Amino acid sequence: MSESPPAPSAPAPAPMRDLVLTLGLVAAVCGLIIVGAYQLTLDAVTANRRIALERSVFKVIPAANSLAEFLALPGGGVAPAGAGQAPAGAVRFFAAYDAQGRLAGIAAEGAAKGYADTVRILFGYQPGCQCITGIGVVSLRETPGIGDKIVTDKAFLANFTALDARLNAELSALAHEIRTVKHGTKASPWQVDAISGATITSRAVGKAVNDAAQSLLPKLAPHLEKVSTKP
């Protein structure tokens, strides 16, 4: 009777050190790929965002023919915005000019937490009436058909045709906080009438406008003459 061949022995388990090194190498390669992809697309993403922002400026200030970007400085004054990092506390804004080079309006970006993500908007401001005269959406990831009504609901957009943004006597803050109120209860020109069923997103828009205006306008108001004509 012939003997059966011996069963093949199981391979020895890989040492723990080899597994750790392999996992570390895979993680490093993946990290390099992610960083490389980010760096390669950063300029394009930045350029596209700026294009979207500038398009929003022309939307919220229809009389605009050209625009220039400035910084409202925390210590007082206004300066052209450079390509580098803005000083701490400085607020970026756009001055829009008509075909004759006269100031057509001011535009600034604001952001606040919505239902699903941060809602980023751009608003137009008219120094003559000290009021917000339009909004545009820069970034929005709210629920389709509900939160995105802030760009389609005519009654909601009407809030921003002459929204009161006057400063107090000391020019230190808005005379009245811009606030979103329950749909159908707006009683003052600085209030925003919410969209029924999209209250959270509506509040985000109101907060974004208020916070940005509170930050920008007290710095800008004493120096409006510096941006009154096209540079």
VENKA-V760555 format. One record per residue. RES is the residue in one small letter. OMEGA is omega in whole degrees, 0 to 359 (999 if undefined). NEAR is the number of other C-alpha atoms within 10 Angstrom. Layout:
BEGIN
RES;OMEGA;NEAR / RES;OMEGA;NEAR
END
This chain:
BEGIN
m;183;3 / s;179;4 / e;177;5 / s;179;6 / p;181;6 / p;179;6 / a;180;6 / p;181;6 / s;179;6 / a;179;6 / p;180;6 / a;180;6 / p;180;6 / a;178;8 / p;180;8 / m;181;9 / r;180;9 / d;178;10 / l;180;11 / v;179;11 / l;180;11 / t;179;12 / l;179;12 / g;179;12 / l;179;12 / v;180;12 / a;180;12 / a;179;12 / v;179;12 / c;179;12 / g;179;12 / l;179;12 / i;181;12 / i;180;12 / v;180;11 / g;179;12 / a;179;11 / y;181;12 / q;181;11 / l;184;11 / t;185;11 / l;182;12 / d;180;11 / a;179;11 / v;180;12 / t;180;11 / a;180;12 / n;179;12 / r;180;14 / r;178;13 / i;179;12 / a;180;14 / l;181;22 / e;176;18 / r;179;13 / s;178;24 / v;180;28 / f;178;18 / k;185;17 / v;176;23 / i;187;24 / p;181;15 / a;183;15 / a;175;21 / n;178;16 / s;181;19 / l;177;22 / a;182;16 / e;182;17 / f;171;18 / l;169;22 / a;190;26 / l;184;19 / p;180;17 / g;182;9 / g;178;13 / g;180;16 / v;180;22 / a;175;15 / p;180;15 / a;177;18 / g;181;10 / a;184;6 / g;180;6 / q;178;8 / a;176;14 / p;179;11 / a;179;8 / g;178;12 / a;181;22 / v;178;22 / r;175;19 / f;177;20 / f;168;22 / a;181;27 / a;184;28 / y;178;24 / d;185;18 / a;180;12 / q;179;11 / g;179;16 / r;181;17 / l;179;24 / a;179;25 / g;179;26 / i;177;28 / a;180;28 / a;182;24 / e;175;26 / g;181;22 / a;176;22 / a;182;20 / k;176;16 / g;181;23 / y;184;17 / a;185;13 / d;178;15 / t;176;18 / v;181;23 / r;183;21 / i;173;24 / l;179;27 / f;176;26 / g;182;29 / y;178;29 / q;180;18 / p;182;16 / g;180;7 / c;185;13 / q;183;16 / c;175;20 / i;186;26 / t;177;24 / g;174;24 / i;173;28 / g;181;21 / v;176;20 / v;181;19 / s;183;16 / l;177;19 / r;180;14 / e;184;20 / t;178;14 / p;179;9 / g;179;10 / i;182;14 / g;182;22 / d;175;17 / k;180;20 / i;178;23 / v;183;13 / t;184;10 / d;185;11 / k;180;10 / a;179;12 / f;180;18 / l;179;19 / a;175;15 / n;190;23 / f;174;24 / t;177;15 / a;182;17 / l;185;21 / d;177;23 / a;179;27 / r;175;21 / l;175;20 / n;185;12 / a;181;9 / e;184;9 / l;183;15 / s;182;14 / a;174;19 / l;177;22 / a;178;16 / h;177;16 / e;175;20 / i;185;23 / r;174;21 / t;181;25 / v;181;18 / k;183;15 / h;177;16 / g;183;11 / t;180;12 / k;181;16 / a;183;10 / s;185;13 / p;177;15 / w;179;25 / q;178;21 / v;179;28 / d;185;25 / a;173;26 / i;178;24 / s;181;14 / g;178;12 / a;185;20 / t;183;20 / i;179;19 / t;178;29 / s;179;29 / r;178;23 / a;179;24 / v;179;29 / g;179;27 / k;179;22 / a;179;26 / v;181;29 / n;184;23 / d;180;17 / a;179;19 / a;179;26 / q;181;19 / s;186;20 / l;194;22 / l;177;26 / p;178;21 / k;186;24 / l;189;24 / a;181;16 / p;187;13 / h;182;15 / l;182;17 / e;181;11 / k;179;13 / v;187;23 / s;177;16 / t;184;16 / k;180;17 / p;999;11
END
